Amino acid sequence: MASTESPTAAAAEADAADSKAVISKKAAKKEAAKAEKLRRQQEAAAAAAAAAAAAEEADPLATNYGDVPLVDLQSKAVSGRTWTPLARLEAELKDQSVLVRGRAHNVRAVGKNMTFLVLRERGYTVQCVLTVSLELVSRQMVKFASGLSRESIVDVEGVVTVPSSPIKGTTQQVEIQVRKIYCISRSAANLPINIEDASRSEAEFERAEQTGGQLVRVGQDTRLNYRVLDIRTPANLGIFCIQCQVSNKFKEFLLLEDFIEIHTPKLIAGSSEGGSAVFKLDYKGQPACLAQSPQHHKQMAICGDFGRVFEVGPVFRAEDSYTHRHLCEFTGLDVEMEIKEHYSEVMDIVDRLFVAMFDHLNQNCQKELDAIRRQYPFEPLKYLPKTLRLTFQEGVQMLQEAGIEIDLLGDLNTESERKLGQLVLEKYNTEFYMLHRYPLAVRPFYTMPCYDEPAYSNSFDVFIRGEGLPSLYSEEIISGAQRVHVPEFLSARAEACGINVSTISSYIDSFRYGSPPHGGFGVGLERVVMLFCALNNIRKTSLFPRDPQRLTP
Amino acid sequence: MASTESPTAAAAEADAADSKAVISKKAAKKEAAKAEKLRRQQEAAAAAAAAAAAAEEADPLATNYGDVPLVDLQSKAVSGRTWTPLARLEAELKDQSVLVRGRAHNVRAVGKNMTFLVLRERGYTVQCVLTVSLELVSRQMVKFASGLSRESIVDVEGVVTVPSSPIKGTTQQVEIQVRKIYCISRSAANLPINIEDASRSEAEFERAEQTGGQLVRVGQDTRLNYRVLDIRTPANLGIFCIQCQVSNKFKEFLLLEDFIEIHTPKLIAGSSEGGSAVFKLDYKGQPACLAQSPQHHKQMAICGDFGRVFEVGPVFRAEDSYTHRHLCEFTGLDVEMEIKEHYSEVMDIVDRLFVAMFDHLNQNCQKELDAIRRQYPFEPLKYLPKTLRLTFQEGVQMLQEAGIEIDLLGDLNTESERKLGQLVLEKYNTEFYMLHRYPLAVRPFYTMPCYDEPAYSNSFDVFIRGEGLPSLYSEEIISGAQRVHVPEFLSARAEACGINVSTISSYIDSFRYGSPPHGGFGVGLERVVMLFCALNNIRKTSLFPRDPQRLTP
């Protein structure tokens, strides 16, 4: 069957010739002969089609391809076969037979005898080749492969070959000569998001525009609506690997420093911090709300002799902010620790922890960072081996010297934060620094005032370069302080801040039975990833983001 | 001043002698003389008291003790001093000067010249001795120490000595001869819970009862109401260290097996699993609820090519169960992974993960386990290097052979679970085993049926010994399964289970774009700790437990 043209195509050709004929007496006879010829051709074509169909049914290689029926995917047997991860497909496997499972990333038929199938697995891609050949690959098998819908899950068995010239468009520089191919799960033919479209960088769009080409741009909302497709892009897989590394390094570092991981309740009776909006709910007839931070409970753990604690868990903010950096639910990385003398002990932990984390990401996660960078280019974060510390007043002075007037007892607004980031970058060559001794008035009631100037506080914020290129911006990423550990003083501070002390009495009472001086800090996991990678939207670093308008998927 | 008796004591002695006097003429004169003597004595006493007061004010050692004023605890300075952790106070520090910070665990004055102060830090205790001596320790200093309320935070500077006989009642076998002592934070004198009372084992109560003594028993509710005191007991510190180790080992093991840690939203639009009660809330005008498990989202991560994922996070159950093993909020350890052929791949992970975890706890956490065991005695968990796997039918057969009739297509009730645990322990000598191929009808709708018997499913539960001694009980601790990955079949299964498919359409839709066969499991962190340590109540292993009646602290 290998090189026979389709009989219906031949018939169509005959029909086309027919329509051009001119009727005459002589021609009529000729026509009759022609009609007879056509009839015979049609008969032959029908016979050939029947023969082809019979041959297709009887394809001796028919068991080497096809859709796997569900029953065979219901844990029918353990065959003992091993699937080679695509990442391990290297030249050293040349001539070896391998079994792989991946997604049909791209399917391209070349004539009827050849199909190229690019498989994808966790960001790795490999080209699989089906070429019709006697006893190995039938034409029907090639046709089956070429009919696979993109994103289908496919098992391929074949032999590894190493082409003489580099393969463009796949991560792996080997090919698989396919011997068997089975579809495990067929994707819908019409994808709401094409992975290739969703993977394009801004530079690709610009190049296409310059050459008059048109590329499909996938909007943020479409991405989030079809997040199961969107997160398949190499950049997104990279982002969530980096997120995993950040929280893992956070834990690893703190465990080595004698911290204990705790889990505090998210369902609480009062509002966890005064002021901000909380999500309220009914708890078995009692009014309750979702914790806006583990602040009170992590401090209670310190009063409970845990010494040093940390938590990784969701925090909930019912704020109406619809910005690039706010979410209604995010992952908080929280730390609280006894301090012996000075809140600088907390800043020391922040310093060493984040420098160790950034070092780790740069040293061990280049593959993931590159995957992100290919779609969303960014420069490596500039940070110092020992993090720069400026007092709030020093920061204000730098801004004043640059001609910006700042309220000495107010907070920095976004604009002045960014300007200060720029000044710090110019002067100290770092995009990561701490600002401490904030005005007391702009910090939460439980913040310890300075011993010498009660209008200031033993508190700090940490800034990191903001999104975008060039990154002249600077955003607050970590907030921390020494806490008030004296119950009477804490009550007084709460009152002074307009908080109804009776609503937080169990919190205040927890300091009545001896409380060590202590401090801590909190940071949002999604923000660390966003700003380390200079991404422009926190929705890119939250797996299933929640904002005032989005509660699904 | 060192060895002078108090002048008021001398005056009192004189008074006492006076009352015994008999009045007579001769005696009257004598009496007058005596009165004059007394007057002189009183004068002398007053003068001495004045002198003493002056001396107290002028105590040349006055700067060596006292309450630290708040201003000195507001990060006034970094002195560069180092505090030695109590845990490191060993004989090798003999004759060295150390600075320590801890709680006043116990204070005992012996006469006026000596005070013993036991300091406690993270479960370690050390005896500090104050003996009046010229130029080192004044009587006022001893008095100050003896007046410290229990649980106050205290800084002590002193010299390490090694007594010739073992010290009873402290973990550290050295003493500190105090040179300086400062109170950092004074505890309220009346403690709602005495740490010693809260630390007693059942055996201590029994011994006290036998000898007619009476000990204060601290009830569960009192403990939870004053959790900041309750968690200071050695057993509780041990429990939360073990909890930290369990979740850390869980992560460490899975990261090495190529799993990615994810964070899925707790605020969701529908109910995460049909049936059970959920906490409902208003989300910016939309009806929302708290996730009862990360089930759907972790599966979506698998559809998003993450391959293998895990999550450690809160799960919420609005159930009204008021049992020893249910909480309204607990920490879920969740796993989801692609499977190539068989749900046994998931069971393999469970097996290796938990055996590695138990090995780690037994090998590296003996100190913490001993601290728990001293208050709540338990035998080491019996488990096999390769976890026993029985099919549900095999389990039913074992029960039937023991004379217990079981519905072959129903679930095991608590009683039969416990009986089976006992039979398994007797036959296989393990308190940790898996039961798989459960009846389909008793599993969630997304569970994959068996290929050969559709009334059964590719699911499993893992059982561990229950609470109490002797531990004949057995409790379900882990639940897992292969999931249905075919959207049409999933819809049909949901409908068959009475679920309104439209409420879970985004979940079902996530399988339409190619979905690898996959499975996973979930386990409650608090239950693992509770049952590994054979504790009798899950409230003991939750830092701030939430049950239908408890929303604070």
Interface residues (C-beta under 8 A of the other chain):
Chain A: L70 V71 D72 L73 Q74 S75 K76 A77 V78 S79 R81 W83 R101 R103 A104 R120 E121 R122 G123 S149 E151 S152 I153 I184 S185 R186 S187 A188 L191 R227 V228 L229 D230 I231 R232 L237 F240 C241 Q243 C244 S247 N248 K251 L255 I260 E261 I262 H263 T264 P265 K266 L267 I268 A269 F279 K280 L281 D282 Y283 K284 Q286 A288 L290 H297 M300 A301 C303 G304 D305 F306 G307 V312 G313 P314 F316 A318 D320 C328 E329 T331 E338 I339 K340 E341 H342 Y343 S344 M448 P449 C450 Y451 D452 N458 Q482 H485 V486 F489 S506 Y507 S510 F511 R512 Y513 G514 S515 P516 P517 L525 S542 L543 F544 P545 R546 P548 Q549 L551 T552 P553
Chain B: L70 V71 D72 L73 Q74 S75 K76 A77 V78 S79 R81 W83 R101 R103 A104 R120 E121 R122 G123 S149 E151 S152 I153 I184 S185 R186 S187 A188 L191 R227 V228 L229 D230 I231 R232 N236 L237 F240 C241 Q243 C244 S247 N248 K251 L255 I260 E261 I262 H263 T264 P265 K266 L267 I268 A269 F279 K280 L281 D282 Y283 K284 Q286 A288 L290 H297 M300 A301 C303 G304 D305 F306 G307 V312 G313 P314 F316 A318 D320 C328 E329 T331 I339 K340 E341 H342 Y343 S344 M448 P449 C450 Y451 D452 N458 Q482 H485 V486 F489 S506 Y507 S510 R512 Y513 G514 S515 P516 P517 L525 S542 L543 F544 P545 R546 P548 Q549 L551 T552 P553
